[in-house]
């Protein structure tokens, strides 16, 4: 039998190789067994099942619904490809025991995945996923045919996006957005975000242009990840057809990226800082800022300036979500474009992040580039870089130990100030520049991150990081 292992956010595998109907049935049955054996107080035996635009995602979702219904759960099955945060929102709203999203998020088109959502409307904790793994093949698969499930009322096929959209409009100053003539572009990267902003902003003064909105399971030959190397075609179009802003969402629309409207990419770090500034100055919000340790150090500088606490977590949005659920949080964000907002679900929501950026534009009434220049003037330049290198899994513990015991005395020309080693190893210099090495959770890949005052210096730090890998 194929070994099934949950990663940082669900089980993902190549379609027809390991992601097969037979393996999906094993995972769905184990999930049902777990929830039946571990009911959550205050919830009911109800599961929300959604799916993205990938090859066979709808059929995988249908089979998941059949198995969950066959094990005694009431199932809400989405009637169309749906953003992951919409599933998370409905789980929380309807006090469901959990949710399942069939998606491989930003992975290549050959992949699909099975994301587990916990009752609180966020990604399931590692302990829950590991418990599901232990229940694989513990009982035979029990299912009822979809038509029978629908006829009996055990499976309800429903469009859940309107409920999600209504919730999003309450989280932003939608009236202000609606009356502002913003030229707004959205690149959903052929994913489930396509059409969301057209629906949300229908009847407003915002002019919406959707790029790469076709249902294309091959994602136009790119990975649906909101990073600049995947913006080439959209950036070229925007140079010829300027807008005020272009928001980019990943394959399942839980992560966000952006361009300035003329095709120049914004880093996710810039997006995070723009939103943080807006929440502090224009929304007068208070609370802790929560960031993963690979996010820009400009966040710490901003929090220090305004007297706010900044909580840093390990990499992985589940750690950010855990802090959000403790309460008193202003924003939660990670380097890869995941941003969560107070009063919503403890989950990344790329559609809500896009609306918040529109609120920023509607409030400031000036170009994004000018806002970014102001941030840089106030807190100094911050240039970020990252590379992923192949590195054997068996050598990683030795590398991490070497880095902890042999830190560099300085980064570029600045003396070393601090070493953090609770998730990979991060070296921080006195001038605020930093270098970090961290391994992938499931692959023989080492991620090297750096931030400095210039692109050239960030590149030098990455080179120094690569040199460290040759020491073991």
N, C-alpha and C positions, 0 to 999 in steps of 0.2 A: 504494500500500500504506500502511496505517496506520502512523504512526511509533510505535514502542514504546520507552518510556523507563523504566528502573528508577529508583525514588525511594529514600528513605532505608531502606525495608525492602520491597523487591520491586516488581513491576509491578502497578499497580492502575488500573482503568478501569471505566466504566459498562457493565453487562451489556447485550448486544445492540447497543450502540453501538460501542465499541472492544473490550470484552471479549467476543469471539465465539469460536466453536470454531475458525474459520480462523486468528485471531490467536494463540489458545492453542497451536495446532499449530506455528506458526512459532517461538514461544518454547520449547516443549518440545523441538523438533528442534534448535534452537540450543544448548539446555542439554545435550542428549545429545552433540552434536558437541564441545562444550567439554570435558565430562568424559572422552570417549573420547580426545581429543587431549592432555589434561592429567591423566593418572592421578596420584593422590596416594599416595606411598609409605606402606605400612602399611595401606592400605585395599583393599577389593575392589570389583569392578564391581556394586555393590548400591546401590539407591536406595529410600528410604522415601517414600511418597506418602500424604499425609493431606488431609482437607478439613473445612470447617466446615458450618454449617447454612444457608448462603445459597442462594438460588435457583440450581439447577443445579450446585451445588458438587460433588455426587457424580459427575455426568456429566463435568464438566471434569476431575475427578481420574481417572476411568476412562480418559478419552482420553489424559491425560498418561502413565498407566501403559502404555497400549498402545504409545505412541511410544517410551518409554524401553526397553520390552522389545523392540521392533522394532529397536532399535539396540544390542542385545547385553547389556543390563543385566538383572540379577535385580532384581525389583521386589517390595517389600512394600507392598501397598495396604490401607489401613485399612478395616475392615468397617463402620464407623459414623463419624459425625462425631466428631472427636477434637481435643483441645486441641493447639495448636502445640507447646508444650514436650514433649508426649509424642512427637511426631515427632522433635524435636531429640534427645531422650534416646535413642531407638532408633538414630538415625544413629550416635551416638557408641558406644553399647553394641555394635553389630554391625559396627563398623569399615566402615561404608558410605562410599562416595565423597561422598555428599550426600543431601539430601532436598528434597522439594517440598511445600509446604503451600498448598492452594487456599483462600485467605481474603483478605478485605479488612479484617480486624481490627476496628477501631472505626469504619470508614467507614460512611456511610449505606447503607441496604439496596439501593440501586440499583447499588452497586459490588460487584465481586469482584476477586480478586487472585491473584498467583502469587509466593509467597515462596520464595526459595532458601535452603537450609540447607547450610552447609559441613560438611566431614568431622568437624570438632571439636565439632559439636552446637550451633552458634550461627549467627546470620545471616551470609550470604555477604558477604565484603568487597566494597567498591565496585569494586575492580579486576576481580574475578570477574564481577560483574554487567555491567560495561562490556565485558568480553571476550565475554560471551554476546550482548550487543546487536550487536557487530560481526559475529557469526556468523549473524545473522538472514538467512534466505533463501539461505544459502550452499549448501545441498543440498536435494533434495526430501524431503518428509516420508516417513519409513519407519515403519510400524506393523504390529502384528499384532492381530487381534481379541481382545478380552478373554477370551472362552471358550477360544480356542486357547492363549492365554498361560497361563491357569489349568491347562488340561489338560496342557500340556508342562512345567509347573513353573516357567516363567519369571516368572509373576506369582503371588504368594502373597497371598491375601486373608485378613487376620488382624486380630483385635482387639488393638491394641497398648497399650491403657490399663492392663490388669493389670500389665504390666511397669513402666510408669511409676509406678503407685500403689505397687508394692512398693519401688521406689527412694525414693519420697517418705517412706515410713514409716521408712526407715533414716536419713533426714536430720534427723528430729525425734525428740523424746522421746515416742514414740507411746504407750508404756505410761502415762505421766503424763497425757497427753491423754485416753486411754481411760477412766481411772478418775475423771475429774473431771466432775461434773454441770454441764456448760456448756449454756446455752440459746443455740444458734447458728443464725443465719439466713444464707442465701446468696442473693444476687441475681446470677444469671448473665447477666441482661439478654437472655434468650432465646437466648443463645449456647451454645457447646459445653461450657461449664463445668457446665451443668445436669446434676444427678445425681451429679457427681463426689464431693461431700462426703457424700452419702447412702451411696454405695458405700464410701468410705474409712472412714467412722465407724460403719458398721453393726456392731451388737453391742457398742458402747461405751456409756458413760453420757452421752455428748453427745446432746442432742436437736436434730436438724437440721430446719430449716424452709427449703424452697426456694421462693423467690419468682420469678415470671417465668421459669419453667422450661420452658414449652411450646416446641415446635419451631415457631417463627413467623418465616419469612424476612423479614417486614417489621419485626421487632424491636419490635412494639407501637407503632410510630410514632416511636421514639426512635433516636438513634445509639447503638450499644452501646459507649459510652465511659464509663469509671468516673469521672464528674465530677458534682458535686451537682445540676446542672440536670436530670440524667437520673434522679435518685433520687426524684422527687416522689411517685409512687404507692407505692413501697416505704416511703418515710419516713412517709407517712400511715398505712400499715398498722402499722408498728412503733410508732408513738405509741399505737395502740390495743392492740397485742400486744407488750409489751416483751420484749426478749431481752438477752443479755449483750453480744452483738456481732453485727454484720452485715457480712460480707465481700462485696464486689462485684467481679466479674470482667468483662472486656470480651468482645467477640464471639468471639475465639479463645483466651481464657483465659490469655493470657501477661502481662496487666497486672492490677493490683489497686487497688481503692479500698475504703473502709469507712465504716460508720456506727456510732455508739456503742451501738446496740441499741434506742434510742428515736427513731431517725430523724434524729439530728443528725449531719451529715457530718463525717468526719475528712478532713483534707487528706492527700494522699500524703506530704507532708513530715512530718506527724505520725506516719504509719505507719512511715516510714523511721527516724525518731528513736526510736520505741518499740522497733523491732527492734534498732537499734544498741545502745541501752542494755541490752537483754536479752542480746545477744551478749557484751557486755563484762562485765556484772555477774553474770549467772547461768550463762552458758556458759563464762566465763573464756577467751574466744577472743582471739587476738592477730592482728595483721596490719594491712595498709593498708585504710583506708576509701576506696572509689572512688565519686565522685559526679559527675554532669553539672553544669555550671556554673549551671544554672537551679534546682538543688535548694537547699533552705534553708541559710542560713549557720549555723543551729543545729548542723549536723553538724560544721562546723569547730570550733565552741566545745566540743562534746563531745570531739572528738578531742584538742584542746589540753589539756583538763582531764585526760584519761586518758593523755596522752603517746603518742598514736597518730598515725601519718602519715596525712594526708588528701590523696589525689590527685584533682585536678579535671580533667575531660575536656570536650571539645566536646559539643554536644547530639547525641544519637543513641546508641542502646544498643550499636551496634557498637564505639564508642570505649570504652565501659565494658568490654565483653567483651574487647577487646584488652588492657586492663590486667589483667583477671582471668586471662587465659592466661599472663601473665608470672609468676603465682604470688604467694603471700604476701598474699592479699586476704581481708579480714574479711567485707565485704559490698560489693556493687556496686548502685548505685541511680540512678534518673533521676526527674525531676519528674513525668513522665506516668504513673507507677505501675509502671514496670518495675524489678524487684528480682531480683538473682541471688545465689545462696548458694554458699559454698565446698563442694567435694566433689560438686557436682552438674554441670550443664552450664553453659557460659558464655552463658547465655540467660535471659531473663525467664521467670518461672514463677509465674503468679498463683495456681495451686492450692497450690504449696509455700509461697508467701507467706501464704496463708490459714491453712495448717496451723501455720506459725510463729507467727502471731498467737494461735492457740489454745494453743500452748505457752506464750506469754507469759501468757495468762489463767490457765492451769493452774498456772503457777509463782507468779504474784503473788497470786492469789486475792483480787483487789480490782477495782473497776470501772475500765474503761478511762479514764473521765473523771478519776479520781483520779490515775492514772499520768500523764496529760497535764498535769494541774495541777502535779504534782511537777517535770516537765521544765521547765515555764514558770517555776516558782519558782527552779530552779537556773540556768537559762540566759537568762531574760528572755522576754518575749512576742515572737513572730515571726508576723507576719500577711502572708500572701502573696496576690497578685492578678495576674491576667493577662487581657489582651484581645487578640483577633486583629482587625486592621484591614486593609482593602483598600489596597494600595499598589502602584503600577505596578512591574513587574520592571525596566524600563529605568531607573528613577530610583533603584533601591536602592543601586548602588555609590556614587553621589553622596551619598546620605544617610549611608551608613556612613563615608565619608571626612569628611564634615562633622562627624559626631559625634566621630570620633577627634581631629580638629584643634580642635574647639570644645567641649570638655567643660564642663559646668556647674561653677561654683566651689564649689557646695554642693548637697546634696540636702536639701530642707526647711531645717532650721537647722544641719545638720552639714556641716563642710567636706569636700570631696572627698578621698579617701585614695588611690584607685587606679582605673585604667582598664584593662580587659582587652578585647582586640579580636581574639582568634584565632578567634572564632565569633560574629559579630555584634559589638555593642559593649556592654560592661557597666560602669556607673559604680558605684563602691562608696564609701560615706561612712565617716567615722571612727567613727560610732556603729553601724556594721554594716548599716545600711539600704542598699538597692541598687536600681538601675533598669537594665533591659537591653532593647535593641532587637535583634531578629534576624529575618531573613526566612525564609519557608518555602523548602524546597529545590526545589519544583516549581510553586508557585502564587503569584499576585500578592498574597500575604498577608504582612503584617508582624506579628510577635508582639511584644507589649510586656509585660514581666514586671516585677514590683516586690515588694519585701519591706521591711516597716517594723515599728515597735512597735505600731501600731494599724491597724485596717481603714481608718480615715479617712485616715491618713498614706499607706498603700499606694495608696489611690484617688487622692490628690494626686500621688503619683509617676507613676501611669499617665497622669494628665492632663498632667503635664510631658513625658512621653514622646510623647504625641500632639502636643503643641506643637512638639517637635523635628521631627516629620515635615513640618511646614509651612515649614521653613526652606529646603527645596530644591525 
